[in-house]
Amino acid sequence: MGLVTDSRIEGVINADEVHVGKGVVVEEGVLITGKDGPASKVVLGDFCYIGRQTRIIVPEFRLGDYSKLHAFSLAHGDRPMQIGRNCWIGGNVVLDSIGGLDIDDNVGIGAHSQIWTHIQFGDIVEGCRFYSRKYMHLQKDAWFVGHCIVSPVSVGEKSMALVGSVVTSDMLPNHIYAGVPAKDVTEKMGLQFDDLSVEQKAARLQKLIDAFVKEHPAYRGQLMVVTSPDEIRQGVCCFDVSRRTYTRTYSEAEVAFLKAHVPLVKFAPDGEPPFVSPQHDLHSSSGGIVDQESNSLQQAEF
């Protein structure tokens, strides 16, 4: 069977501007819209997937290539939301963008997890101190294993929270956290990522490609591992492990390999700009209300 690049949109996308890539799947019951009318812009990258009955209610939404947002999830908020390439977001996940939320490439969020960018409920006139909105940027390769609850914190690149973690403090890059509240357990468990050489990465990827081609002989010679840009060949999908990029050809072999191996293998298209542009203007923004005369209301810090 040849490569299928037609998109299947069964849900509703209510937006002023819509960009849909190749092979996108939006299942029945999905709704993508703004809060009080159409979203201003929706961008769905190549071969991304949104599972049934998912609700996305934000002013602008972007989902990158090969990313998956599974069924019965809720994404909502007053600020735009970006989800990068190669992300895997399980079912029944809550993504809150009231304070602003960017999820960078290669991030994993397991089923039933909740990512919160705001804290509010108590009566501020009556004196409740706990009210805040804080922008969050989940940096590349962060992983919340499942059933995690995450307050507005800084999430470092390659950081990891084990199942059931309640995260209330910043997560350092490539550190592992666990518990309620989550504590740094890196010293006990080690890092999420080992520091591999380019040659080691190439060997690992070549092993995966060899096994894939053995199952699909027709793809032989169409996928190539390189360790520097100088080794890239025209007309072949080359995976450059030195830069974590691949030459996009849209060949059947390329798409089949990536669909079969993402999220365990994650590469970005060579020569293309980052899909997620962090909303730097939101970093210092505050949703809290402060009495200028008595300074009686303080922002909750997390």
C-alpha positions as a Python dict, from the first residue, in 0.01 Angstrom:
ca = {
    (1, 'M'): (0, 0, 0),
    (2, 'G'): (134, 345, -94),
    (3, 'L'): (185, 640, 133),
    (4, 'V'): (-140, 800, 254),
    (5, 'T'): (-97, 1177, 288),
    (6, 'D'): (-463, 1280, 286),
    (7, 'S'): (-584, 1419, 617),
    (8, 'R'): (-894, 1287, 795),
    (9, 'I'): (-1081, 1562, 979),
    (10, 'E'): (-1390, 1423, 1152),
    (11, 'G'): (-1407, 1681, 1433),
    (12, 'V'): (-1479, 2054, 1423),
    (13, 'I'): (-1212, 2320, 1376),
    (14, 'N'): (-1358, 2666, 1436),
    (15, 'A'): (-1086, 2916, 1349),
    (16, 'D'): (-1028, 3219, 1130),
    (17, 'E'): (-711, 3064, 986),
    (18, 'V'): (-645, 2689, 957),
    (19, 'H'): (-330, 2514, 833),
    (20, 'V'): (-347, 2134, 810),
    (21, 'G'): (-44, 1927, 713),
    (22, 'K'): (-22, 1591, 543),
    (23, 'G'): (-178, 1281, 697),
    (24, 'V'): (-340, 1461, 990),
    (25, 'V'): (-609, 1275, 1186),
    (26, 'V'): (-870, 1462, 1394),
    (27, 'E'): (-1119, 1210, 1525),
    (28, 'E'): (-1493, 1235, 1577),
    (29, 'G'): (-1611, 1460, 1858),
    (30, 'V'): (-1298, 1679, 1864),
    (31, 'L'): (-1362, 2052, 1900),
    (32, 'I'): (-1096, 2317, 1840),
    (33, 'T'): (-1220, 2671, 1898),
    (34, 'G'): (-1165, 2995, 2084),
    (35, 'K'): (-1334, 3070, 2412),
    (36, 'D'): (-1592, 3319, 2287),
    (37, 'G'): (-1580, 3248, 1915),
    (38, 'P'): (-1338, 3117, 1655),
    (39, 'A'): (-973, 3071, 1741),
    (40, 'S'): (-753, 3313, 1549),
    (41, 'K'): (-527, 3040, 1411),
    (42, 'V'): (-491, 2662, 1418),
    (43, 'V'): (-183, 2484, 1281),
    (44, 'L'): (-171, 2104, 1265),
    (45, 'G'): (163, 1960, 1151),
    (46, 'D'): (224, 1659, 933),
    (47, 'F'): (95, 1323, 1058),
    (48, 'C'): (-23, 1457, 1393),
    (49, 'Y'): (-321, 1302, 1570),
    (50, 'I'): (-600, 1427, 1799),
    (51, 'G'): (-814, 1158, 1963),
    (52, 'R'): (-1190, 1150, 1992),
    (53, 'Q'): (-1386, 1388, 2215),
    (54, 'T'): (-1083, 1606, 2288),
    (55, 'R'): (-1166, 1970, 2356),
    (56, 'I'): (-919, 2247, 2268),
    (57, 'I'): (-1045, 2591, 2368),
    (58, 'V'): (-768, 2850, 2329),
    (59, 'P'): (-723, 3165, 2118),
    (60, 'E'): (-449, 3001, 1906),
    (61, 'F'): (-336, 2638, 1883),
    (62, 'R'): (-36, 2470, 1721),
    (63, 'L'): (44, 2097, 1717),
    (64, 'G'): (368, 1976, 1558),
    (65, 'D'): (460, 1693, 1323),
    (66, 'Y'): (402, 1337, 1448),
    (67, 'S'): (261, 1457, 1782),
    (68, 'K'): (-34, 1280, 1941),
    (69, 'L'): (-299, 1420, 2174),
    (70, 'H'): (-510, 1126, 2282),
    (71, 'A'): (-882, 1092, 2351),
    (72, 'F'): (-1090, 1281, 2606),
    (73, 'S'): (-822, 1539, 2678),
    (74, 'L'): (-891, 1905, 2758),
    (75, 'A'): (-675, 2199, 2651),
    (76, 'H'): (-806, 2539, 2754),
    (77, 'G'): (-704, 2890, 2848),
    (78, 'D'): (-684, 3259, 2769),
    (79, 'R'): (-339, 3239, 2608),
    (80, 'P'): (-215, 3063, 2292),
    (81, 'M'): (-94, 2705, 2329),
    (82, 'Q'): (188, 2544, 2134),
    (83, 'I'): (274, 2173, 2135),
    (84, 'G'): (590, 2085, 1946),
    (85, 'R'): (699, 1799, 1724),
    (86, 'N'): (713, 1434, 1836),
    (87, 'C'): (510, 1487, 2153),
    (88, 'W'): (299, 1212, 2310),
    (89, 'I'): (11, 1324, 2531),
    (90, 'G'): (-204, 1049, 2682),
    (91, 'G'): (-578, 1032, 2723),
    (92, 'N'): (-775, 1236, 2977),
    (93, 'V'): (-496, 1491, 3015),
    (94, 'V'): (-568, 1851, 3122),
    (95, 'L'): (-352, 2125, 2966),
    (96, 'D'): (-417, 2469, 3112),
    (97, 'S'): (-307, 2784, 2926),
    (98, 'I'): (-472, 3052, 3137),
    (99, 'G'): (-122, 3170, 3223),
    (100, 'G'): (23, 3061, 2889),
    (101, 'L'): (159, 2716, 2801),
    (102, 'D'): (424, 2607, 2553),
    (103, 'I'): (515, 2238, 2525),
    (104, 'D'): (839, 2201, 2332),
    (105, 'D'): (947, 1920, 2098),
    (106, 'N'): (970, 1561, 2222),
    (107, 'V'): (773, 1606, 2545),
    (108, 'G'): (576, 1318, 2695),
    (109, 'I'): (273, 1365, 2922),
    (110, 'G'): (118, 1040, 3040),
    (111, 'A'): (-253, 966, 3078),
    (112, 'H'): (-458, 1147, 3342),
    (113, 'S'): (-189, 1409, 3403),
    (114, 'Q'): (-271, 1776, 3463),
    (115, 'I'): (-53, 2076, 3374),
    (116, 'W'): (-169, 2395, 3547),
    (117, 'T'): (-56, 2753, 3477),
    (118, 'H'): (-293, 2922, 3718),
    (119, 'I'): (-413, 2897, 4076),
    (120, 'Q'): (-745, 3060, 4156),
    (121, 'F'): (-1068, 2998, 4343),
    (122, 'G'): (-1070, 3165, 4686),
    (123, 'D'): (-1245, 3499, 4740),
    (124, 'I'): (-977, 3766, 4695),
    (125, 'V'): (-1202, 4039, 4837),
    (126, 'E'): (-1239, 3830, 5150),
    (127, 'G'): (-862, 3804, 5173),
    (128, 'C'): (-763, 3481, 4996),
    (129, 'R'): (-388, 3500, 4925),
    (130, 'F'): (-371, 3226, 4664),
    (131, 'Y'): (-420, 3363, 4315),
    (132, 'S'): (-163, 3351, 4036),
    (133, 'R'): (-113, 3302, 3665),
    (134, 'K'): (230, 3195, 3548),
    (135, 'Y'): (358, 3117, 3200),
    (136, 'M'): (504, 2766, 3161),
    (137, 'H'): (747, 2634, 2904),
    (138, 'L'): (791, 2257, 2916),
    (139, 'Q'): (1135, 2224, 2763),
    (140, 'K'): (1246, 1960, 2515),
    (141, 'D'): (1237, 1592, 2613),
    (142, 'A'): (1065, 1651, 2948),
    (143, 'W'): (857, 1351, 3053),
    (144, 'F'): (565, 1325, 3295),
    (145, 'V'): (512, 951, 3314),
    (146, 'G'): (143, 955, 3405),
    (147, 'H'): (-114, 1065, 3665),
    (148, 'C'): (109, 1366, 3739),
    (149, 'I'): (-20, 1698, 3870),
    (150, 'V'): (204, 1991, 3786),
    (151, 'S'): (177, 2340, 3935),
    (152, 'P'): (321, 2643, 3753),
    (153, 'V'): (693, 2559, 3771),
    (154, 'S'): (1002, 2570, 3552),
    (155, 'V'): (1042, 2240, 3365),
    (156, 'G'): (1399, 2182, 3251),
    (157, 'E'): (1507, 2003, 2934),
    (158, 'K'): (1508, 1622, 2972),
    (159, 'S'): (1362, 1639, 3323),
    (160, 'M'): (1128, 1358, 3431),
    (161, 'A'): (849, 1309, 3689),
    (162, 'L'): (757, 952, 3778),
    (163, 'V'): (399, 825, 3788),
    (164, 'G'): (174, 990, 4044),
    (165, 'S'): (409, 1280, 4113),
    (166, 'V'): (270, 1610, 4239),
    (167, 'V'): (518, 1869, 4114),
    (168, 'T'): (528, 2197, 4309),
    (169, 'S'): (896, 2295, 4264),
    (170, 'D'): (1115, 2367, 3963),
    (171, 'M'): (1255, 2067, 3776),
    (172, 'L'): (1624, 2079, 3688),
    (173, 'P'): (1744, 1963, 3344),
    (174, 'N'): (1788, 1583, 3318),
    (175, 'H'): (1683, 1527, 3680),
    (176, 'I'): (1419, 1279, 3795),
    (177, 'Y'): (1144, 1357, 4047),
    (178, 'A'): (895, 1142, 4235),
    (179, 'G'): (645, 1156, 4518),
    (180, 'V'): (387, 1383, 4681),
    (181, 'P'): (515, 1647, 4677),
    (182, 'A'): (772, 1545, 4420),
    (183, 'K'): (1135, 1532, 4538),
    (184, 'D'): (1456, 1506, 4338),
    (185, 'V'): (1550, 1136, 4328),
    (186, 'T'): (1827, 1168, 4068),
    (187, 'E'): (2098, 1065, 4312),
    (188, 'K'): (1912, 739, 4375),
    (189, 'M'): (1789, 665, 4021),
    (190, 'G'): (2043, 834, 3798),
    (191, 'L'): (1972, 1066, 3505),
    (192, 'Q'): (1693, 1017, 3252),
    (193, 'F'): (1943, 1050, 2963),
    (194, 'D'): (2294, 907, 2936),
    (195, 'D'): (2556, 1116, 2760),
    (196, 'L'): (2615, 921, 2437),
    (197, 'S'): (2873, 988, 2170),
    (198, 'V'): (2767, 1054, 1812),
    (199, 'E'): (2897, 709, 1718),
    (200, 'Q'): (2688, 543, 1989),
    (201, 'K'): (2376, 725, 1874),
    (202, 'A'): (2444, 625, 1514),
    (203, 'A'): (2484, 260, 1612),
    (204, 'R'): (2155, 259, 1803),
    (205, 'L'): (1964, 418, 1518),
    (206, 'Q'): (2123, 190, 1257),
    (207, 'K'): (2010, -112, 1456),
    (208, 'L'): (1650, 16, 1451),
    (209, 'I'): (1663, 88, 1078),
    (210, 'D'): (1812, -253, 1001),
    (211, 'A'): (1532, -426, 1192),
    (212, 'F'): (1271, -209, 1018),
    (213, 'V'): (1411, -278, 670),
    (214, 'K'): (1424, -651, 746),
    (215, 'E'): (1047, -638, 799),
    (216, 'H'): (998, -408, 498),
    (217, 'P'): (1255, -506, 231),
    (218, 'A'): (1109, -261, -20),
    (219, 'Y'): (1251, 26, 188),
    (220, 'R'): (1611, -94, 164),
    (221, 'G'): (1851, 188, 73),
    (222, 'Q'): (1595, 465, 143),
    (223, 'L'): (1692, 539, 505),
    (224, 'M'): (2043, 641, 600),
    (225, 'V'): (2222, 727, 925),
    (226, 'V'): (2485, 1002, 908),
    (227, 'T'): (2709, 1155, 1174),
    (228, 'S'): (2762, 1495, 1011),
    (229, 'P'): (2592, 1717, 750),
    (230, 'D'): (2874, 1639, 505),
    (231, 'E'): (2752, 1280, 474),
    (232, 'I'): (2398, 1368, 363),
    (233, 'R'): (2296, 1225, 24),
    (234, 'Q'): (2035, 1375, -204),
    (235, 'G'): (1719, 1174, -264),
    (236, 'V'): (1760, 968, 54),
    (237, 'C'): (1606, 1032, 395),
    (238, 'C'): (1917, 1092, 606),
    (239, 'F'): (1904, 1100, 986),
    (240, 'D'): (2186, 1319, 1118),
    (241, 'V'): (2245, 1209, 1478),
    (242, 'S'): (2493, 1494, 1535),
    (243, 'R'): (2216, 1752, 1498),
    (244, 'R'): (1909, 1534, 1564),
    (245, 'T'): (1762, 1624, 1225),
    (246, 'Y'): (1643, 1440, 916),
    (247, 'T'): (1608, 1535, 550),
    (248, 'R'): (1238, 1538, 482),
    (249, 'T'): (1151, 1363, 155),
    (250, 'Y'): (796, 1244, 235),
    (251, 'S'): (899, 906, 101),
    (252, 'E'): (690, 607, 203),
    (253, 'A'): (990, 461, 386),
    (254, 'E'): (1055, 780, 583),
    (255, 'V'): (695, 827, 697),
    (256, 'A'): (644, 461, 780),
    (257, 'F'): (963, 452, 986),
    (258, 'L'): (879, 767, 1182),
    (259, 'K'): (517, 664, 1242),
    (260, 'A'): (639, 330, 1373),
    (261, 'H'): (915, 468, 1597),
    (262, 'V'): (807, 810, 1731),
    (263, 'P'): (820, 876, 2027),
    (264, 'L'): (1111, 635, 2087),
    (265, 'V'): (1301, 808, 1807),
    (266, 'K'): (1265, 1185, 1770),
    (267, 'F'): (1413, 1398, 1492),
    (268, 'A'): (1323, 1741, 1351),
    (269, 'P'): (1320, 1826, 978),
    (270, 'D'): (1652, 1968, 862),
    (271, 'G'): (1655, 2334, 768),
    (272, 'E'): (1319, 2422, 922),
    (273, 'P'): (1273, 2678, 1203),
    (274, 'P'): (1173, 2564, 1553),
    (275, 'F'): (804, 2479, 1569),
    (276, 'V'): (762, 2625, 1919),
    (277, 'S'): (859, 2987, 1977),
    (278, 'P'): (843, 3049, 2354),
    (279, 'Q'): (613, 3336, 2449),
    (280, 'H'): (881, 3546, 2618),
    (281, 'D'): (641, 3835, 2668),
    (282, 'L'): (445, 3621, 2914),
    (283, 'H'): (736, 3540, 3145),
    (284, 'S'): (688, 3844, 3365),
    (285, 'S'): (313, 3873, 3324),
    (286, 'S'): (96, 3846, 3631),
    (287, 'G'): (-268, 3757, 3664),
    (288, 'G'): (-279, 3842, 4034),
    (289, 'I'): (-451, 4143, 4186),
    (290, 'V'): (-253, 4348, 4434),
    (291, 'D'): (-398, 4616, 4660),
    (292, 'Q'): (-157, 4902, 4589),
    (293, 'E'): (-236, 5078, 4919),
    (294, 'S'): (-208, 4789, 5165),
    (295, 'N'): (-41, 4524, 4945),
    (296, 'S'): (-273, 4287, 5129),
    (297, 'L'): (-306, 4030, 4850),
    (298, 'Q'): (10, 3834, 4771),
    (299, 'Q'): (69, 3609, 4476),
    (300, 'A'): (103, 3244, 4556),
    (301, 'E'): (451, 3124, 4460),
    (302, 'F'): (505, 2773, 4328),
}
